[in-house]
């Protein structure tokens, strides 16, 4: 999945969980922690594999349930220590990322591609390493049906987020306005 696909999928999952468990739409700052969680596995693994060549694949260390669960636990402990409610949102985002990454291999029967979930116990195939930097890679996508589907999904989930009251939008706008005083109120 592309970053916006992970974000959209994670938001749908978290919005449903929030409505079922709390009876309301997601709130700020949990939405920010959710967004960070949906990107965290790739923010760790892609640079370490693609740029630094430290990992065998862009889906290994942080995509592993073994290490990922430790990372989620550390994040939750840190947030709790800072008296910040949102460890659950981060965890939902993180694990929804992993679920998003297994959907295609599961649907096509490519079970050997799921080894990343238990890396380093199971091996991972050498990952795709783009010949360009990560920013160039993101800015020059291959316009496949899957890519266009994820863009459409992100657009629909953007509408869902608006219907949820756009949690976080007002807070982010206020933060930006404090940094750039000439922006309109």
MOKAVEN-V524578 format. One record per run of one state. SS is the DSSP state (h for helix, s for strand, l for the rest). FROM is the first residue (numbers start at 1). TO is the last residue. If there is no record, write none. Layout:
SS;FROM;TO
SS;FROM;TO
//
This chain:
l;1;2
h;3;22
l;23;29
h;30;51
l;52;64
h;65;81
l;82;86
h;87;108
l;109;110
h;111;118
l;119;133
h;134;139
l;140;144
h;145;163
l;164;168
h;169;179
l;180;185
//
